[in-house]
Amino acid sequence: MTVLFSNQYVDEDGDIAHEFYAEHKSMDGQLRRLHRVLNNLRPKGKERYAIPRLSPDVPVVMWEVEQQC
């Protein structure tokens, strides 16, 4: 596989991450809480790998055998 759909998102500032959180102040202005951001996010889309990889659907077990002389 050389191309795979990414599970990351891009926010309105162009930052890329799996999840985004925003810090909100409480009523008294002291305590802060993190809230997950779900708005204004778009999927990153397809991601191209520099090195091709095997598909996770390949039902083959691979291992390296070392020969001794």
C-alpha positions in Angstrom: 0.0 0.0 0.0 1.3 3.4 -0.9 -1.8 5.5 -0.1 -4.2 5.1 2.8 -7.0 7.3 4.3 -5.8 9.2 7.3 -7.6 9.1 10.6 -6.4 12.6 11.5 -8.3 15.9 11.2 -7.4 19.5 10.2 -8.8 22.4 12.2 -9.4 26.0 10.9 -5.8 27.0 11.8 -4.3 24.2 9.7 -3.2 22.2 12.7 -3.3 18.4 12.3 -4.2 15.9 15.1 -6.4 12.9 16.0 -8.4 15.0 18.5 -8.6 18.7 19.4 -9.4 20.2 22.8 -10.1 23.8 23.9 -9.6 25.2 27.3 -12.6 26.9 28.9 -12.7 29.0 32.1 -15.3 28.4 34.8 -17.7 31.1 36.0 -15.3 32.4 38.7 -12.5 32.5 36.1 -10.2 30.3 38.2 -10.7 26.7 37.2 -10.2 25.6 33.6 -11.5 22.6 31.9 -10.7 20.9 28.6 -13.6 20.4 26.2 -13.3 18.3 23.0 -13.7 20.3 19.8 -16.0 18.7 17.3 -16.9 21.7 15.1 -14.9 23.2 12.1 -12.8 20.0 11.6 -12.3 18.3 8.3 -10.7 14.9 7.6 -7.1 15.0 6.4 -7.9 12.7 3.5 -5.5 10.4 1.8 -1.9 10.0 3.1 0.9 8.9 0.9 3.6 6.7 2.5 7.2 7.1 1.5 7.8 3.4 2.0 5.1 1.0 0.7 3.5 -1.1 3.4 1.5 -4.4 3.4 -2.3 -4.1 3.7 -3.6 -5.2 7.1 -6.0 -7.5 5.3 -3.2 -9.8 4.0 -3.6 -13.2 5.8 0.1 -14.0 5.8 2.5 -14.4 8.7 6.0 -13.2 7.9 9.2 -13.7 9.9 12.9 -13.4 9.3 15.0 -16.6 9.5 18.7 -16.2 10.3 21.1 -18.8 8.8 23.9 -20.1 10.9 27.1 -21.3 9.1 
